[in-house]
Each structure stands twice: as C-alpha cells, then as structure tokens.
Amino acid sequence: MPPTSKWQTPVFRMKAIATGLLVLAAVLYAIATALEARHPAWGYVASFAEAAMVGAIADWFAVTALFRHPLGLPIPHTAIIPRNKARIGRKLSDFIVTHFLATPQVLAKIQALDPGGRIADWLRHPDNAKAVGQHAGGIARFGVSALRDERVQAFIQSTVTRRLRKVDLAPLCGQALEVLTSQGRHQAMLDEVLIELDRMMQNEETQAMVARAITAEVRTLRYLGLGSMVGGWSAKKVVGGICALIAEVAADPNHPLRERFDVYVAEFVNRLKYDDHYRLEIERIFSQLLDHPATSAYLRTLWRDLIDWLQTDLESDASTIRRRITELVQNFGESLAADRAMHDWINEQLMAAAPALVERYRTQIGHYISDRVEQWESRELVAQMEQSVGKDLQFIRINGTLVGGLVGLLLHALTQAFAG
C-alpha cells in the first residue's frame, strides 16, 4: 500500500536521520566544548563534532541546492534542476535517442528477440489464445449491442442500399457468368440439371400431373370417357421421350442441344456485358426490388435474427464464436511455430521495416521527451525526482556528517601531535 502522506515516505525518514545526526553533532559539540577544560579527550570530541556539523551542513546545502533554494534564499547556482529542466530534457532526450534508439541497437535487439518465434509461442499457449478469444468476444458483443440501435440500423440500411444502387450489376453478372462458364463449367451444370430433371420425370406424382394436364386438354376424348386412358398413355410417352432425350444429351458431349446451350450462354453473357438495354432493364428490376416494402421488411427481419443469434451466442459461457476464435488463434500459433520459413519471413519483414520506422519516429520521440520535461511543472518535477533519488541523496548528508567528523578528529590529533 502506498504511503498516505509525505511523513511516511522513505525520503522523509532518511531526511530525519540525516538531520538527527546534525542535531546530535551540535549537542555533542556543545557538551564537549563546555567540558574541554576538564580533560584533553573532550577536545577530540569537540573537533569531531565541529567537523561533523560542517560536513553535514555543507552536504545539506549541496543536496538541497539540486532541488530548491536553500532556506528559500535565491543563492546563485542553486535550484539547479528546476532552473535547468529544459536543458535536462534535451540532454535526456539526446541520451535516449543516441544510446537506446540508434538504428544498429534497435536492429540488434529485434534480431535477438526472434519476434516470429515469440509470436508463435505466445499465440499457441492455450491461456493466451483463450484471452484473445475473450477480448475479441467482448469487442464483438459491444459491437452487436450497438447494432441494435434503430439509428444504426437505419444508417447501415441506407448506406448499403445507396451503394447497391451504384453497382453496375449487368456487366458484373456477365463477368461472373463468364468466369463460371469458362472451361465448360456450364456444361457440368447442365449435366446436373438433366440428372435432376430425369429424376423428377421418373417420379409417379410428376407422371400423374402430366397425365391430368393432358386429359384436361383433350376435351373430346374426355367426353367419350377415354380421357384418363389417353392421358395416362400420353404421359408415359411424354416421360419416356423426355428421359430418352436426357440420356441422349448426357451421353453425347457434342449433342446439338449442348451446342445450342453454349451459344445461348455466350449470347447471354455478351448481352449482360455490352447491351445497354439489358443493363437498364436489370437496373430497373433491381431498383424495384430494393424499393419494395417486402424487401425492406425481409432485410430488417433477417438483420434482427442475425443480431439475436450473435448476441445470444456471445453472451453464452459456451460461445461458439469465442471458441472458434480461440481455436483459430491457437491453431495459427501451432502452425507458425512449426514453420521456420514463416518465422524467418516475419523477422525479415520487421528487420526491413525497422530502420525506416526508427528514423521516422526517433526524432519525434526525442522531441516528445524534451518537450514533456520542459513543460513539467517545477514542483511536480522536483517531487518526482526527489522521490526517485532523494533517499540515496540523504546518504550523502549522513556520510558527510560522519566523514567530516572523522576528518576533524584526525586533524585535531595531528595538531596535538605536532604541538607536542
């Protein structure tokens, strides 16, 4: 738990110890001076205490002068840090930019880190993959909740509709069909249609429907009571003929009907791509479809169902979406870990991109550091620095007190020796 006041900080405690030694030296000096005439040993004590006070006061002045004016007096060359914070910021900036952000150092650090391997190891760890899934699920849940808002739905619908109206649908469909029909793919589609048609014609219900239709058309025979018989016989003949034709077309790759189908598809694709009449007609039909109230109602219902499903899944502890994201992340990490070539590619890309990024942002980082230090309020800057190094600086005062006292004691002893 952090200290609740400055009186409980380590810096304050060290200040109290250093000041206490100074007071102790002063008391000891007063006692030794008063008793010096009674015994020569008190002279040594007085010299020790006197020099200790001088050392303590001198080092107190030196330490205090770093952060503020001693005793509030504007003595020259004091309050060094607040007065020179702009220069300190520039020097700190230059030091970091030169020794930490130089291109060779950055490249060496990237190379030593092996980013490709670290990314793979991180991603394939189950806890990390689960964390990615949880975060992605949280973001998705927030997005889904936002999509429920009527204003958002109206904006998306109007934007999508406006974009769809700008799509030149006919040439796009023509190009899509051209791709689908390349290398005879449309013939494979025709084969599937023929197979399905043959299956449908062999169905008894279909044959009965054909018979009823023929019976209804042959009115004269129906009046004679022969309608059902003729209809059934005709239906079998029609079905048999259609099935025979389907088998014939299916068995012959060069059948005339296939050739006619090729020509029809090619003409249709050409019209979609180049016929203005087709283009305008398709635009008209598409526009009517977009404007129809049933289309809007259907899209709104579809949108609400999608949002409901997404929200229900994302709010569930056993969310399918989160589980799939976790699996994908972990599988990607496993694949990346097993692929050394991909490791090398990632590292190479980072090594290739790093110099330009370092050169681009190094100066900006340096300016940011210097500007931030210069704009720092003096009291805040002093407080932060004093909390960082103030405890150690108080040892200077303590050492000054003790070393000064020992020097004073030595000098007194040498004086007495030479005097004797």
Sequence and secondary structure as in RCSB ss.txt:
>XXXX:A:sequence
MPPTSKWQTPVFRMKAIATGLLVLAAVLYAIATALEARHPAWGYVASFAEAAMVGAIADWFAVTALFRHPLGLPI
PHTAIIPRNKARIGRKLSDFIVTHFLATPQVLAKIQALDPGGRIADWLRHPDNAKAVGQHAGGIARFGVSALRDE
RVQAFIQSTVTRRLRKVDLAPLCGQALEVLTSQGRHQAMLDEVLIELDRMMQNEETQAMVARAITAEVRTLRYLG
LGSMVGGWSAKKVVGGICALIAEVAADPNHPLRERFDVYVAEFVNRLKYDDHYRLEIERIFSQLLDHPATSAYLR
TLWRDLIDWLQTDLESDASTIRRRITELVQNFGESLAADRAMHDWINEQLMAAAPALVERYRTQIGHYISDRVEQ
WESRELVAQMEQSVGKDLQFIRINGTLVGGLVGLLLHALTQAFAG
>XXXX:A:secstr
   SSGGGSHHHHHHHHHHHHHHHHHHHHHHHHHHTTT THHHHHHHHHHHHHHHHHHHHHHHHHHHS GGG   
TT SHHHHTHHHHHHHHHHHHHHHTS HHHHHHHHHHH HHHHHHHHHHSHHHHHHHHHHHHHHHHHHHHHHTSH
HHHHHHHHHHHHHHHTS HHHHHHHHHHHHHGGGHHHHHHHHHHHHHHHHHTSHHHHHHHHHHHHHH HHHHHTT
 HHHHHHHHHHHHHHHHHHHHHHHHH TT HHHHHHHHHHHHHHHHHHH HHHHHHHHHHHHHHHH HHHHHHHH
HHHHHHHHHHHHHHHSTT HHHHHHHHHHHHHHHHHHH HHHHHHHHHHHHHHHHHHHHHHHHHHHHHHHHHHHH
S HHHHHHHHHHHHHHHHHHHHHHHHHHHHHHHHHHHHHHHHHH 
